[in-house]
Amino acid sequence: MHPKTSRHVSFLAVLFWLTLLAGCWYGLQNTLYSVDQWLFNRLGHVVCHWAPADFPQLLRPGQAVQMEPVVTQTRLRECPTVGMVELNEKACEAAFAALPLGPQDTAVLLNKLKQGGATTVGLSSPLIWQGEQGEMVREMLCRVLAGFPHSAVGLRGRTAAQPDFTPAMLRNASIPLENIEGNPNGLPIANRPLPNGLTETPDALAVVWAPDWLEGEPHTQNPSAVDSISFPLLMRWNGETIPTLPLRLALSRLGLDGKDVKVKLGKEISFGGFTLPIDDNARTRLTDAKVVTIPLADVVSGIDLTEKLGENPCIMLEQPAEGQNTPLRLERLARTLSQMAGVERILTHTSERPCGGHVLQQLPILTTWQQLTTASLILLFFLWIMPFVPGLLRWLILLAMPATILWFATEAVQRDLWFTATPILIWWLILAAVFLFHRTYDKGLFGKRR
């Protein structure tokens, strides 16, 4: 039988190790600040508490936060305010001496807009006048339209059993097939223009035309029941995809044409650096559009449009067909033009932020004499009792310590806190070495067997 043994712990040995460990702690906590920065930076990235390019400042009590200038940019879509001029019967009676309006009256009205500062004008009208109109009068109207930097006139159409060739003034504005994806069945369609009194004028070739009102196509005649939905941006004319009146006018204002438009039907339309969602009918959301009503009487009296609409005024006019009066359609045309003519504006903001983007405040762990005294007593008891703890349990306790320290450090990072974790981990390695290299107690290191 083996003789019974007992374990005796030397108080002097315990005091020796206590002094050694306390000295190591004092030396470590003031020399590993940069390593703590690396550790807490890595932990912050692991828990995704800050961006990969960011890093934390570890602040000690009383230490000032270091700041750095930060420049941020915000991309905005800035839409022009579009003036709406309605040429309905009531408004025309108040502004003109004789009715109905003829091409000369329309030319005078457009010239008034030009004198008022308008640079962009869209005209939606049947362009049908009573009585015989002289060719010179019609040519004058075409010249006035062509005199604007940006203008477009709506061409009304229908779907006939025997289609006509697509008018050259529309075909030249079509979007190339390679720029189009998706199913076009939802687009408004036409294959023959409705007759009007202007297209037969030779000077009409100098006017910009675009599909507008289509017979039998409700999306082009009546505004959507949903207030924020635009006028259709595209139409199919004899199989070609062509920008409608508000979009073509917006493209002209932006210095673009059909070749600069890319479309994924039912998904999105892209031009001028912007991408907007569209539905199967080529309509989009009117999120930024701005419009204002301009009374016809004010235009005739010579209003300064720049005071109401700002620089480079944009105007949409509508003359309803006989028996029609749809002011909401004019508003939808104008709002669509405003939305489509928007340009990118970049706002730059300069502000200050902490260097690295984050500040971690130090937890007061083992920084006061009360905490140090308490920790020393706990360590003294730990060194005294550990020789009596079974070996497996002793190592489980030792291995649990670094895991607990790292878990606590991870929790601290998420609360924008830090503590001297690296010195504690290295101090733990020294403590583990004490028990690893001095585990044979019968040699007098902690005591002896007897």
ZABA-77763 format. One record per residue: x, y, z of N, C-alpha, C, CB in turn. Coordinates in steps of 0.001 Angstrom, whole numbers, plus 500000, padded with zeros to 6 digits. Glycine has a CB too. Example, Ala and Ser with C-alpha at 12.3 -4.5 7.8 and 13.67 -1.06 7.14 Angstrom:
% residues 2
513190494310507800512300495500507800513200496700507800511308495527509046 512850497750507080513670498940507140512900500030507870514084499402505725 
//
This chain:
% residues 450
500830498814500000500000500000500000500868501241500000499059500003501201 500403502229499339501166503467499285500944504247500554500780504306498062 501994504890501062501805505712502263500934506921501931503173506172502841 500143507330502926499323508530502738500215509761502661498293508680503884 499827510677501836500614511908501667499738513103501977501196512018500227 500360514177502330499669515445502528500491516524501872499440515751504037 499841517614501545500526518683500817500634519894501734499771519047499492 501871520400501798502146521565502627502526522728501724503272521271503657 501887523881501890502148525061501071502999526045501837500839525722500625 504075526477501142504986527425501776504443528840501615506408527314501173 504261529542502716503766530913502670504767531828501976503474531423504083 506054531571502183507084532393501540507058532219500023508475532034502089 506800530962499566506710530726498122505532531477497519506581529226497830 504403531442498239503226532154497757503500533643497651502036531903498675 504154534204498679504482535633498636505441535956497495505091536078499965 506340535020497213507297535223496121506558535336494779508328534058496075 505669534355494530504934534373493259503969535553493186504164533062493071 503388535910494316502506537075494345503274538335493962501869537239495736 504459538495494517505283539669494203505695539671492734506533539704495099 506091538482492212506496538377490818505343538729489882507007536968490520 504159538180490127503016538432489262502547539887489340501875537500489628 502582540458490562502190541860490708503158542779489972502125542245492190 504462542454490053505452543260489333505268543170487826506859542819489704 504954541953487339504710541788485901503496542612485469504495540292485551 502434542590486286501228543348485947501522544845485883500116543073486971 502274545351486852502589546777486879503397547176485639503368547131488161 504327546309485226505149546641484061504396546515482749506363545757484022 503466545566482697502771545316481443501706546357481121502144543961481480 500953546802482116499785547628481836500133548991481244498996547821483093 501369549426481357501788550722480823502584550618479530502605551447481846 502795549401479035503686549239477874503018548592476662504876548416478269 501775548176476783501128547429475697499909548158475134500712546054476189 499933549484475172498800550259474670498565550003473175499032551756474918 499636549980472370499487549782470921498957548390470601500826550003470211 499347547406471423498837546054471193497349545994471523499619545021472039 496931546719472580495508546796472896494729547440471750495292547585474195 495321548465471124494667549085469975494439548073468857495500550259469459 495451547280468585495319546254467530494242545246467910496672545526467292 494257544771469172493305543754469613491872544263469506493607543330471052 491597545447470026490224545954470006489789546346468596490091547152470942 490739546748467763490413547012466365489962545732465668491622547620465636 490698544630465908490326543351465306488980542873465825491397542298465584 488743543016467115487464542588467683486313543399467090487480542729469216 486531544707466885485495545541466287485143545112464879485930546974466280 486159544680464103485900544192462758485194542841462795487203544087461970 485577541988463749484964540655463841483469540771464108485637539822464951 483085541670465010481656541822465342480981542872464456481491542209466823 481716543357463403481165544335462443480648545589463150480026543695461624 481359546036464162480927547223464891481330548502464167481507547217466296 482295548417463253482654549559462416483155549062461067483728550439463108 483258549981460131483636549649458755485080549165458696483445550866457833 485434548392457652486808547871457553487866548956457554486954547050456306 487545550143457015488548551213456962488650551991458274488221552171455831 487715551798459182487726552532460450488599551831461482486301552690460989 488966552585462500489708552029463638489361552853464875491264552034463372 489560552281466069489134552997467278490259553801467919488583552017468288 489850554841468616490761555522469551490491554962470947490566557099469516 491539554517471620491388554028472990491743555172473939492295552764473255 490719555748474547490925556914475400491128556505476845489744557870475289 492143557109477454492332556962478897491589558105479600493864556962479274 491287557964480891490586559036481615491320560373481488490435558665483100 490573561435481118491144562766480985491792563040479646492136562979482045 491887562041478774492527562220477478491526562807476472493093560874476962 491989563778475652491110564441474686490950563593473427491660565831474322 489785563698472810489505562978471561490193563698470411487967562868471302 490906562963469577491535563534468391490506563542467257492819562727467985 490360564708466605489357564878465565490017565023464198488478566095465864 489248564717463150489720564872461775488580565398460911490263563525461215 488887566207459876487820566696458988487326565580458076488318567889458142 486037565589457807485423564579456939484582565295455896484554563564457761 484800564954454631484029565520453527483067564447453031484965566027452368 481770564741453070480752563810452587479998564450451426479773563411453727 479598563620450492478864564090449318477506563400449242479674563835448025 476489564179448920475140563654448757474691563903447327474155564302449771 474294562829446638473811562949445252472311563168445270474171561682444410 471870564244444640470454564571444579470008564697443130470163565869445348 468721564421442899468141564685441583467376565993441691467204563504441101 467896567028441046467294568354441108466431568561439866468386569462441221 465129568644440083464193568757438961463750570200438774462968567852439183 463644570656437526463168572029437282461680572147437592463437572449435819 461267573336437964459836573610438136459235573925436763459599574800439143 458239573159436377457623573305435055456341574114435187457331571914434414 456218575163434375455006575957434348453954575330433446455314577368433890 452710575299433897451600574702433134450707575814432592450770573714434023 450531575827431289449653576812430645448564576036429924450449577749429647 447306576208430380446201575476429785445472576373428785445229574968430876 445321575877427567444656576625426500443228576122426327445439576501425169 442494576052427440441101575623427324440225576791426865440590575060428673 438981576487426582438083577487426008437870578667426949436746576854425666 437702578397428235437433579466429193438621580416429312437095578878430563 439838579834429403441028580675429526441260581491428261442256579817429827 441008580898427093441220581603425831440222582743425639441122580630424667 438981582559426092437988583630426006438415584860426780436648583147426517 439079584629427948439498585750428790440741586451428254439757585267430199 441537585743427434442823586311427014442836586793425574443904585297427195 441932586276424722441966586620423306440631587239422895442278585370422443 440716588104421883439515588808421417438629587920420574439899590038420624 439218587001419816438440586157418912438795584699419118438675586561417450 437789583840418993437959582408419124437354581726417893437305581887420435 437744580536417539438799579752418209440186580237417818438659578262417869 441189579795418573442565580203418282443024579622416965443510579770419404 443778580413416223444396579947414992445894579798415185444096580907413836 446605579341414165448059579169414282448784580481414584448612578569413001 448232581615414074448873582897414353448760583235415845448239584017413494 447596582944416461447430583188417895448397582333418710445983582904418324 448527581080418289449451580180419001450885580677418859449332578727418464 451237581177417670452585581699417456452832582925418337452797582056415971 451831583805418450451962584990419313452145584571420764450725585908419179 451360583606421183451442583120422557452828582537422846450354582064422818 453345581718421931454675581133422116455750582219422135454972580111421003 455565583240421298456539584327421284456539585085422600456252585283420134 455359585226423227455270585847424553456050585022425581453787585989424990 455939583700425489456689582824426407458194583004426202456294581334426191 458585583122424941460008583311424652460503584636425215460264583251423139 459701585696425057460072587002425602460109586969427132459087588080425121 459277586104427730459265585983429185460419585174429736457986585368429626 461263584636428848462458583918429299462400582424429130462704584215430710 461305581859428622461201580409428483462247579883427509459796580014428016 462904578811427895463890578171427014463463576766426604465249578114427702 462497576198427337462021574848427040460501574878426987462526573816428104 459934574455425852458485574520425673457994573228425026458086575750424811 456935572661425613456257571515425023454822571891424714456312570288425963 454310571445423552452953571787423129452193570513422805452972572739421904 451126570284423559450219569163423280448922569752422750449963568277424566 448640569501421458447475570123420823447058569293419616447783571589420401 445770569288419305445345568614418060445875569294416807443833568558417990 446205570601416917446712571385415785445714571386414624448069570829415314 444447571499414958443382571582413954442682572924414124442363570388414090 442596573691413044442002575030413096440832575125412133443052576107412766 439883575937412519438717576135411664439062577079410521437530576685412477 438509576790409365438739577663408218440085577407407566438645579109408638 440286578034406462441529577893405718442604578765406351441327578267404233 443747578171406611444868578896407210445978579031406176445388578173408490 446474580237406046447521580468405060448816579742405415447785581952404927 449527579341404381450784578621404589451794579489405330451369578164403248 451768580787405083452718581680405747452483581698407264452602583106405172 451217581663407678450895581679409108451398580406409784449374581829409320 451213579284409106451668578016409671453192577951409726451120576844408854 453826578486408710455289578519408721455803579420409840455826579000407364 455079580502410104455480581383411198455440580625412531454560582631411255 454403579816412738454311579030413963455482578050414069452976578271414013 455836577418412968456970576483412978458270577202413316457099575780411616 458457578426412761459696579162413032459780579566414498459789580409412137 458632579974415067458640580344416483459008579135417350457261580908416904 458444577973417030458763576753417791460244576402417658457892575568417308 460741576491416436462150576154416204463086577167416847462434576069414711 462572578339417213463425579359417804463740579133419273462788580683417644 463023578238419929463349577916421323464570577006421385462147577246422025 465425577166422386466546576230422523466093574775422607467358576577423753 464934574555423275464414573199423409462891573257423288464851572553424772 462367572588422282460915572569422110460526571229421501460430573757421212 459269570856421734458736569633421144457229569774421035459121568377421987 456663569184419984455228569238419725454703567812419705454912569978418379 453555567609420349452966566285420388452308565906419071451962566205421500 452578564687418620451956564153417410450935563103417831453026563545416433 449673563362417519448618562430417899448529561299416872447258563164418023 448156560115417362448132558963416463447048557970416836449475558273416465 446980556912416023446004555857416271446529554564415667444608556224415681 445822553478415950446166552186415357445155551879414260446187551050416436 445650551758413030444782551522411874445034550138411299445006552596410795 444035549627410551444197548319409921445304548357408879442882547863409279 445434549495408187446494549665407205447477550712407739445913550088405810 448607550298408300449535551262408898450247552093407842450560550541409760 450616553285408239451489554129407430452930553902407859451102555628407563 453843554360407025455242554348407432455425555272408633456164554777406260 456314554908409498456592555756410658457128557097410166457610555071411630 456514558216410589456998559533410149458483559712410460456185560653410820 459173560354409517460621560528409687460955561285410956461208561256408491 460103562272411332460396563065412527460314562243413812459440564236412614 459622561092413775459592560191414919460685559135414822458230559524415030 460885558620413616461857557544413421463260557972413837461863557097411962 463575559222413596464911559715413958465132559766415464465128561094413373 464051559743416235464175559820417695464053558464418372463127560749418249 463884557385417585463638556069418178464862555567418948463252555059417088 464600554687419915465658554096420730466186552860420013465140553735422163 467490552722419819468034551547419113467605550234419761469557551619419072 467397549215418935466939547921419445467904547326420461466745546948418299 469201547558420235470184546976421169470128547619422557471593547123420601 469443548762422662469314549425423977468052549005424721469314550941423803 467306548042424154466012547682424735465999546208425110464862547995423753 465535545921426316465333544555426782463908544425427315466377544174427877 463365543209427207462067542952427810460929542920426815461785543976428837 459734542701427353458529542543426565457841543891426349457579541562427244 457625544307425068457036545634424805455507545637424758457564546168423501 454865544529425087453408544449424900452637545442425754452929543057425210 453192545915426838452478546848427699452538548292427245453010546757429066 453365548608426248453511549998425806452311550438424973454805550170424996 451921551731425068450901552261424147451388552124422705450577553755424472 450471551856421778450890551596420393450097552470419417450703550098420040 450724552747418282450087553463417175450834553110415903450081555015417415 450188553322414772450867553071413494450501554087412414450537551679413003 449690555099412796449316556121411818449052557431412550448063555682410995 449633558547412086449360559825412751447980560350412397450417560857412375 447358561027413341446112561721413057446436562982412260445344562066414372 445605563341411312445903564539410490445859565807411338444896564661409314 446733566747411003446727568064411650447143569109410631447675568093412890 447056570357411015447311571434410066448751571883410006446466572591410397 449673571150410626451052571642410683452046570705410011451460571856412116 451789569411410048452802568475409559453034568595408053452395567055409898 452032569135407318452222569263405875453032570499405497450880569308405185 453315571354406479454122572544406220455585572160406054453961573570407357 456260572642405003457671572267404832458530572572406059458246572984403635 458237573694406720459044574060407878458800573141409070458761575490408272 457795572277408996457507571369410103458645570386410338456218570611409838 459470570175409298460606569268409468461625569824410455461277569003408124 461594571140410666462518571736411633462001571679413061462794573165411262 460742571240413211460124571149414529460386569762415105458598571438414452 460621569697416409460800568415417094459429567859417446461684568573418374 459162566617417009457878565973417242458065564756418158457226565554415900 456972564425418853457007563245419719455596562709419887457636563579421101 455430561400420009454085560840420235453473561414421504454142559297420327 452145561617421443451468562296422538450153561576422847451212563788422189 449060562103422366447724561542422582447472560463421546446627562645422506 447062559268421983446772558176421064445317557759421202447705556978421322 444678557590420085443276557175420072443164555730420592442675557296418630 442259555535421526442048554192422063443072553760423091442044553216420958 443977554661423488444989554344424504444717555193425740446442554595423962 443994554674426748443612555501427904444797556046428689442744554702428828 445921555345428696447071555848429454447580557176428907448196554825429439 447319557447427622447789558700427026446709559785427040448252558455425595 445474559413427358444381560375427327444003560890428713443179559754426675 444006559988429684443574560346431034444716560095432016442309559540431446 444833560951433019445877560723434023445597559460434807445987561917434975 446660558876435349446507557670436162445718557980437427447882557079436523 444985556966437877444256557128439142445214557279440314443323555936439381 446437556795440145447466556947441176448210558252440919448455555727441184 448175559151441878448677560510441665450166560553441346448405561350442882 450929559616441824452384559686441684452917558951440458453031559127442911 452024558494439564452463557758438377452548558706437183451499556580438070 453606558560436400453873559482435297453043559152434060455350559459434944 453116560050433082452649559805431723453563558725431132452661561133430847 453064557860430226453964556864429615455179557534428978453210556034428556 456334556973429253457571557567428727457887557077427320458738557252429651 457355555921426941457673555312425658456401554846424972458648554140425838 456451554812423629455357554262422827455945553392421728454471555396422223 455135552466421262455518551651420109454800552192418876455174550138420341 455580552562417889455016553094416649455578552250415501455357554638416462 454700551392414930455158550458413885456353549616414340455534551233412621 456338549208415590457405548341416082458625549064416589457814547422415022 458678550370416410459810551144416932459439551751418288460227552263415928 460403551791419184460173552348420523460632553801420528460926551521421624 459693554712420817459952556141420657459616556880421947459137556717419476 460467557806422390460139558615423587458906559474423347461330559517423979 458050559568424329456860560402424225457219561873424443455796559952425243 456205562734424343456431564182424399457232564632425625455106564897424383 456863564295426863457642564810428000459059564258428053456936564487429294 459232562988427691460584562430427732461460563007426629460533560911427612 460900563145425415461736563689424335462142565128424643460988563626422983 461236565905425206461564567280425558462622567311426657460303568038426005 462511566394427632463512566321428698464870565924428139463076565325429779 464898564967427211466170564558426606466815565725425875465958563380425639 465988566491425144466521567661424434467127568655425417465416568343423602 466433568886426525466926569840427526468241569364428141465875570048428630 468399568047428255469621567475428839470727567264427805469300566153429512 470445567583426527471448567386425480471608565940425075472766567918425932 470530565149425185470570563724424857469570563422423747470269562862426107 469621562179423245468606561721422291468329560243422543469068561957420811 467588559614421629467176558227421837468336557262422004466333557781420697 469464557532421366470625556626421461471212556611422871471710557040420454 470900557624423656471440557704425016470522557055426052471679559153425390 469435556447425601468464555832426512468617554315426464467007556248426143 468653553696427636468661552238427738467467551818428579470001551711428358 466760550802428098465495550421428715465466548931429003464320550808427815 465028548590430197464622547228430533463133547310430848465463546626431756 462328546965429845460890547163429941460315546420431142460204546704428657 459485547137431899458920546567433112459837546648434303458557545158432880 461078547170434092462049547238435192462629548640435371463178546250434949 463353549138434361464036550416434560464362551084433238465310550217435365 464592552398433320465044553186432180466226554028432648463888554088431600 467272554103431823468502554805432204468864555836431138469668553802432406 469218557034431582469717558083430692470302559188431556468583558635429754 471280559882431010471866561023431707472448560696433070470844562077431864 472878559463433281473478559099434559472493558654435622474246560239435075 471201558671435314470182558261436274469503556985435795469142559383436483 469030556207436722468232555021436443466948555115437252469016553711436776 465815555016436556464510555122437205463721553848436961463729556355436689 462960553390437944462116552200437731460926552535436845461623551632439078 460504551590436013459313551768435180458465550505435249459702552092433706 457156550672434999456268549514434976456115549012433540454883549868435582 455208548077433312455033547503431976454528548529430970454071546332432035 453899549602431453453412550672430569454422551805430422452098551229431098 455664551574430857456745552579430774456422553817431588456998552977429318 455799553648432730455524554764433637456408554633434870454019554805434039 456756555759435457457611555766436628456959556563437747458989556341436289 457593556528438902457098557295440046457569558735439961457561556664441367 456657559662440249456987561091440237457323561515441666455798561951439655 458573561321442033458989561565443416459534562965443646460025560562443815 460103563593442600460781564885442787460208565994441901462263564731442503 459162565693441142458634566662440167458040567887440859457569566001439281 458200569044440185457660570310440697456976571053439548458793571194441339 455739571454439767454988572178438734454276573366439364453967571244438025 453927574348438518453166575502438977452287575974437806454122576657439490 451085576405438118450159576878437076450487578315436681448693576783437563 450571578557435393450775579908434851449495580309434125452028579967433881 448725581261434632447483581670433946447785582193432539446741582758434768 446930581819431605447111582264430222447114583786430126446012581686429329 446274584449430927446216585918430897447555586521431291445111586437431835 448261585889432241449576586408432647450587586266431516450086585673433903 450505585184430756451429585005429631451193586082428576451267583599429007 449935586312428261449597587320427237450025588711427675448087587310426943 449933588989428966450299590330429459451807590501429588449639590594430810 452589589436429381454044589562429383454700589269430715454418590921428960 454367588164431348454936587789432627456418587457432495454182586607433212 457197587799433523458605587403433580458655586008434208459476588446434405 458868585014433381458803583632433863459942583276434804458809582684432697 461053583972434701462192583637435564461887583925437031463434584417435129 460992584878437296460644585173438682459850584041439321459852586464438758 459116583303438496458260582242439013458881580859438877456937582267438307 459708580680437858460239579351437561461748579253437690459842578951436184 462411580375437959463858580333438069464542580419436713464282579075438776 465819580085436711466624580206435492466202579158434464468127580060435817 466258579532433177465882578648432070464489578043432264466911577533431921 463444578871432269462089578375432529461653577288431552461109579518432473 460881576368432086460379575224431328458845575270431353460920573865431919 458202575188430172456756575367430063456139574174429320456421576699429334 455009573705429818454212572715429099452840573316428837454099571375429902 452429573362427555451116573869427169450254572716426670451242574969426083 448961572797426949448036571826426387446790572544425896447671570743427425 446429572237424652445170572714424088444282571483423882445397573511422730 443266571309424729442423570119424594441694570101423261441415570050425735 441389568896422800440558568769421606439143569233421931440551567303421081 438368569497420901437011569998421111436195569007421953436315570252419755 435532569541422960434728568703423839435515568040424948434046567663423045 436826568259424998437666567668426047438178568772426955438854566867425436 438251568458428221438830569411429174439424568595430319437747570449429702 440703568288430195441363567405431160442572568107431770441793566078430486 442352569043432705443490569750433302444458568810434031442986570808434269 443940567672434523444839566737435202445830566105434226444031565644435908 445439565992432958446375565450431971447543566413431758445654565175430632 447239567707431686448300568707431562449250568612432760447699570136431456 448685568481433943449535568380435122450428567141435051448680568343436391 449870566018434554450684564803434466451800564959433441449810563598434107 451495565604432323452546565879431333453645566747431929451952566565430095 453252567801432640454229568732433208455055568071434294453529569963433768 454421567297435161455155566621436228456115565580435662454183565961437208 455697564903434613456588563931433977457795564629433369455839563132432898 457564565760432708458680566533432150459635566976433253458156567762431379 459101567465434356459947567906435462460804566759435991459088568484436590 460185565606436201460922564459436726462014563999435777459976563316437005 461684563947434486462646563442433507463781564427433211461928563104432225 463511565715433397464528566734433096465435567012434284463861568024432657 465314566234435333466160566449436510467626566203436213465717565551437644 468475566935436890469922566782436735470529566434438090470567568079436153 471696565849438031472377565460439260472999566685439939473459564400438963 472789566753441229473424567794442022474134567132443188472386568848442517 475385567487443374476176566898444452476378567948445539477550566371443924 475864567656446712476054568539447862477240568043448681474766568604448738 478161568947448969479361568602449733479256569177451132480635569121449029 479441568330452117479398568748453515480751568443454158478235568030454284 481264569397454922482505569189455675482183569223457160483579570267455314 482576568182457828482333568084459268483544567438459922481035567268459570 483483567297461220484563566652461968484055565386462627485147567608463024 484947564426462730484634563197463431485891562732464156484106562104462451 485759561839465135486948561310465805487848560592464801486546560352466948 489139560764464933490079560060464062489803558559464132491553560369464463 489679557958462971489365556538462925487891556245462917489985555850464069 487090557183463359485653557014463314485007556549464599485325556077462268 485802556056465573485207555523466802486090555843468001484993553999466689 485444556033469138486141556305470395485696555275471420485861557758470903 486666554624472050486376553675473126486880554259474445487033552281472844 485991554369475406486357554881476728486882553735477593485141555572477413 487890554034478401488522552980479201487667552620480416489922553423479656 487525551313480606486887550827481819487888550904482973486364549372481630 487492551407484114488430551528485249488652550188485941487908552551486267 489392549287485273489700547964485844491125547972486374489515546829484781 491281547677487651492599547616488310493372548919488118493423546434487760 492683550035488325493336551343488189493384552107489509492613552178487144 492629551665490512492645552333491818493261551416492862491217552749492244 493706551992494004494361551173495025493383550196495664494986552063496099 492080550569495746491099549641496298490971548400495415489733550331496448 490903548630494051490809547497493134492078546645493168490548547991491711 493228547314493269494497546566493287494629545754494573495698547530493145 494202546322495694494272545595496957493372544369496922493881546506498124 492133544552496402491201543434496302491738542355495379489843543915495808 492306542755494235492862541793493290494048541048493893493286542499492004 494873541746494681496029541098495314495577540049496321496922542142496006 494546540341497113494032539368498086493448538150497370492960540020498991 492714538408496261492156537279495507493276536430494928491227537777494379 494315537082494383495448536348493830496188535577494918496405537303493121 496317536185496089496969535493497202496214534218497562497066536415498428 494890534331497647494077533155497957494174532132496825492602533559498194 494198532595495595494287531708494442495589530919494469494177532506493140 496715531606494700498013530923494754498094529953495937499146531953494847 497425530303496994497466529455498193496643528178497994496945530234499419 495483528309497329494567527186497236494828526285496036493169527690497181 495453526815494969495599526046493742496371524743493907496269526881492720 497408524657494740498095523359494892497179522258495397499265523502495839 496094522614496042495185521600496567494089521212495577494559522093497842 494017521956494435492996521662493421493507520547492519492645522935492582 492680519548492199493119518479491288493628519035489967491975517505491027 494591518354489359495280518871488177494370519208487021496279517892487720 493415518306486692492531518564485562491672519798485796491645517358485300 491119519906487007490282521059487314491102522343487301489601520880488673 492347522240487767493218523416487786493430523954486379494569523075488430 493660523054485410493900523509484042492617523991483360494527522390483227 491491523403483734490228523909483198489994525344483653489055523013483633 490341525611484926490194526981485445491119527930484692490499527032486966 492357527490484501493333528348483819492926528616482367494728527703483861 492397527588481662491999527772480264490740528609480129491787526429479600 489903528608481143488682529411481085488969530898481207487727528986482180 490104531247481821490407532658482044490587533454480755491646532779482875 491417533003479766491559533815478542490273533885477733492669533254477670 489499532793477719488223532827476998487292533867477610487552531438477012 487282533943478937486442534931479614486916536350479313486441534686481129 488232536544479283488792537879479013488413538330477598490345537872479183 488554537432476599488226537790475217486728538032475052488689536687474255 485896537229475724484449537457475656484097538825476235483687536344476412 484708539157477379484431540443478024484912541596477142485108540512479414 486051541401476447486570542437475547485623542650474359487983542055475043 485055541548473824484103541658472721482849542413473148483727540269472201 482347542124474333481185542837474849481505544314475067480705542201476156 482713544594475535483110545984475778483157546790474477484477546030476472 483680546174473401483764546866472107482377547297471635484428545959471047 481398546426471793480051546741471323479381547827472155479199545497471336 479973548147473303479477549240474142480418550440474120479287548759475578 481347550438473116482327551518472946483170551697474200481620552835472599 483639550575474741484501550567475919485726549709475637483739550044477165 486778549926476438487960549078476341488601548965477715488970549641475304 489485548002477863490284547847479083491611547222478681489540546965480165 492512547126479608493863546629479307493823545111479160494877547044480422 493256544653478062493075543217477864494384542501477552492087542973476750 495238543114476740496496542452476365497399542223477573497239543283475320 497610543208478453498400542922479669497791541808480505498528544178480522 496463541753480566495833540690481356496097539333480725494316540929481484 496039539249479389496297537970478722497744537531478894495961538069477237 498677538471478753500086538110478939500359537745480397501007539270478499 499738538472481317499877538141482727499338536737483006499147539177483595 498265536360482302497733535007482450498735533974481958496412534862481690 499446534268480844500476533331480363501562533125481407501101533840479057 501943534221482080502966534094483140502428533239484282503395535498483674 501168533462484640500558532669485699500496531200485307499157533191486019 500134530918484041500093529535483585501475528910483609499508529453482184 502501529716483281503872529194483315504287528803484727504847530230482757 503802529567485701504113529238487094503648527828487422503459530249488053 502421527503487014501882526187487326502376525113486372500382526231487302 502838525528485160503350524545484217504748524082484587503351525117482818 505607525028484944507000524680485236507248524386486706507905525792484795 506298524720487553506501524508488983505343523707489569506647525856489717 504948522646488838503829521857489297504226520761490292503144521247488123 505537520508490450506004519437491352506222520026492736507326518772490819 505217519912493565505214520630494832506121519998495876503819520708495366 506486518734495652507343518094496658508787518530496523507255516582496546 509079519451495594510438519966495453510617521282496188510786520143493988 509596521688496909509764522863497785509370524173497155511173522962498224 508833524136495938508451525379495296507222525982495946508202525155493823 506263525168496227505100525610496988505061524950498352503818525310496225 505655523861498412505659523106499676506301521765499434504219522929500246 505941520793500167506543519477499996505549518400500442507870519369500798 505748517214499892504951516080500331505587515460501560504807515039499208 504787514891502383505334514157503516504369513062503939505624515103504693 
//
